Amino acid sequence: MKPNLLFITVDQMRWDCLSLLGRTVVETPNLDQLAASGVLFDSAYSATPTCIPARAAIMTGMSQRSHGRVGYQDRVPWQYEHTVAGELAKAGYHTQGVGKMHVYPARNLCGFHNVVLHDGYLHHNRMKHETEYDRYFDQCDDYLVWLREQAGAQYDLTDLGLDCNASTVARPWHLPEYLHPTNWVVSQSIDFLRRRDPGKPFFLWTSFVRPHSPLDPPQAYFEMYKDLELPEPPVGDWVDEEAAVRGANDPTTIFGKLPKRRLDRARAGYYALITHIDDQIGRLLNALQEYGVLRNTLIVFASDHGEMLGDHHYFRKSLPYEGSAKVPLIVCDPGGRLGLKPGMRVSRVVELRDIMPTLLEAAGADIPDTVDGASLLPLCRGREDVSWRNYIHGEHAYGARSHHFATDGQEKYIWFSQTGEEQFFDLRSDPDECVNLAGRPEWADRVAEWRERIIRELEGREEGYVLHGRLQAGRRPKTCLEVVAPKGAGSA
């Protein structure tokens, strides 16, 4: 019998926010147990660390050069021939998506038999005067319809007064906990277990919007963290402190040295959202056991990207640093049917594109030729003879901060495409990326080697980043390559 597949994603969770790692005060006992009984990847990355391109990698198994999304851009239709849900449906799976999908148009099924949708607050979806796909936000967000049925027609996603995409302000959720979107995602996932076709294996994607802002945990979770003395975030020797001070007053800042009280409350709210999610994951795992399917279900947990959370005075994502680009990734087989090694930690560098082929291999389904990723199952079985990539190439179009990076999980090279600035970090001795080694003579050979890797990755790219074998700074970055972007697509 084919295994069921449960894929759990969170939005904007840092790689280090698992309590078993001992790097933060956050408590995640259910995720810790999944890792202890499964396989934890120590060097998992999101190559394009924002929601849309990261989810394109997950859904298609493609690298960013293949799926074409190299920055954040809304309103670009999803027209991929092969998706993880579509391929699993072909293989006889009953497929269901719950929560955040972040595709376009919002009701694009992308191969699922059904999707129960809550993408959170998407600005273009809220503009009711916009295009035909965007003017019916209330109808395309299933959570908001449900919330208004439960709590009253006057309720909306903006009631707390917090920016839903970028606020560094935290305050507790104002309604009963069962009405929180995190609880709703699990309630809908459990309801699928009730309604699923018992004659088929299932693929369930349970996709949380949190800990993405707004930072609105239920009161009980906020109380766990709000009075803790938190250590100062790391700040590198390369950071412009004066510029950070100038950016401190904007509550939606991307770069700014926040007052300690507001910073600590933001971090407390963020950690509280993660612990809330962890408890709800425990609720979902308990439901799997009650329905008798836990031991025949492969569970994969990942985040689409991280959150800087004040590291180097930065917030949000899009950047090449560990807080933004490195993600938690766990593969767990509770029944032990697939031969994984429980409690193992894998140090090889992996990427979100590897999730689709992993799920397809577990299902015994064919892996399309369009897939650039590779199944993680051989690594999870401890095989030493697996041929694996030496590094991953990541990037993001991000205005003046547009960049390309390459890492093997031990060293990282960053090239900022608009200025030509280089950074190089030895992650073994400096995991917080505080000391920029680029420009130091003793590291010149290593920097040159990594630079050549980026040159090879960018050779022939339509932006013109490489000329006569050298990187060219100042070329206009694109958020979508021509392989995917139709004329007239709007930028976020």
Residue, then its C-alpha position, 0 to 999 in steps of 0.5 A: m500500500k502506498p504511504n499517505l503524504l502529509f506536507i506541513t509548511v510554515d511561512q517565514m520561520r527561521w531555521d534556528c527556531l527549533s528548541l532542540l537546536g538550543r539557539t533560541v528560547v522558542e519551545t517546539p516539542n512536537l517538531d523536536q519529536l518529529a526531528a528525533s524520530g525522523v531526519l533533520f537537515d542542517s543545511a536546507y535553503s530557500a534559493t529565492p527567499t520570498c513566498i512566491p518563488a519559494r512556493a514555485a520551487i516547492m510545487t514544481g521541483m524546479s530551480q529558480r532559473s527553470h521556473g523563472r521567478v527570481g524575485y517577488q512579483d504578484r499577478v503572474p499566472w501559474q502555468y506549469e505543466h507538472t506540479v507535485a499535487g498534479e503528479l500525485a493525483k495522476a498516481g492515484y492520490h486524493t490531494q488536498g491543499v489547506g491554507k496558504m498557496h500564494v498562486y495566481p489566480a488565487r483559485n488556481l488548483c495547481g493539480f489539487h483536487n481541492v484547496v481550502l484557501h487562506d493566503g493571508y493579507l495580499h495587497h493586490n487581492r484587497m484592491k477591489h477595483e483591480t483586475e477580474y481575478d483580484r476584485y473578489f477577495d472575500q470570496c477567494d479567502d475561505y478563512l475570512v468567510w468562515l471567520r465572519e460566519q463564526a464571529g460576525a460580519q464586521y470582522d476583518l484581517t486588519d482589525l488589530g491595526l497591525d501591518c499584515n506583511a511587515s509590522t515589527v509591532a506585536r500584540p495578542w490575538h483579540l478573539p477566542e483562540y479557536l478563531h485564529p487562522t493557525n487553528w483554522v488550518v488544522s481544523q480544516s486539515i482534520d476535516f479532510l481526514r474525515r472526508r477523504d476517499p478511504g480507497k486512495p492514499f492521500f496527499l495533504w498539504t497543511s500550509f500555515v500563514r504564521p509566523h509571518s506577520p501580523l505578530d498576533p499570537p493568542q494571549a497564552y502564547f504571548e505570555m510565555y515570551k513577553d517578559l523573557e530577557l532576550p539576547e541581542p541579535p548578532v550585528g556584523d562588522w559590515v553593518d552601517e550602524e548610522a543608517a540603521v539608527r535612521g531607520a528605527n522609527d518606521p514600524t514596517t522597517i526592513f532595516g533599522k535599529l529598533p528600540k529594545r523594548r519593541l524589538d523584544r516584543a516583536r521577537a516574543g510575538y514571533y516565538a509565540l506564533i511558532t509555539h502556537i503552530d507547534d501545539q496545533i501540529g501536535r493536534l494534527l498528529n493526534a488526529l492522524q493517530e485517531y484516524g489510524v493513518l499516522r504509521n502509514t504517513l510520511i511527514v515532511f515539514a519545511s518553511d518557505h523562507g526565514e525571517m531576519l528578526g533583527d539580525h544585523h538590524y534587518f527584518r523580513k526576508s529576501l536577503p541572502y543571510e542565514g536568518s532569511a534564506k536558511v530554513p528548517l526541514i524535517v522528514c519523518d516516517p513514523g511507521g518506519r516503512l521507508g527505511l529512514k534512519p531515525g534521529m539522523r542529521v544530514s549536513r549536505v546542502v539541500e533546497l526546496r526544489d528537493i521536496m517534490p521529488t522526495l514526495l514523488e519517490a515515496a509515492g512510487a510516482d514518476i519524476p518529470d524531466t522538468v524537475d531540477g531537484a533530487s529526492l532526499l530519501p537516499l540521504c535520509r537512509g544514510r547512504e554514503d554513495v549518493s551523488w549530490r550537489n556541491y553547493i546551491h545558487g540563490e538570488h533575489a531581485y530586491g532593488a538596491r539589495s538585489h543579490h546572488f549567493a552560493t553556499d554549501g552550508q559551510e561557506k557562503y559567497i554573496w554578490f550584490s548585483q547593483t553595487g558589485e559589493e562582495q561578502f564571504f562568510d565562514l559559517r563553520s566558525d561564524p554561523d551568524e555571519c558577523v565577519n565579512l572575509a571578502g577583501r582579506p588576502e588570506w581568503a582571496d583564493r576561496v572568494a575567487e573560487w566561489r565567485e567563479r561558481i556564480i559566474r558559471e550560474l549567471e553565464g547567458r542570463e538575460e539580465g547580462y550579469v556576466l560579460h567576458g567572464r566577469l560579473q557586471a554590476g549595475r545591470r537591471p534585475k528582473t523579478c521574473l525571467e522571460v520563461v514565465a513573465p507575460k507582458g504587462a505583469g505587475s510588480a509588487 
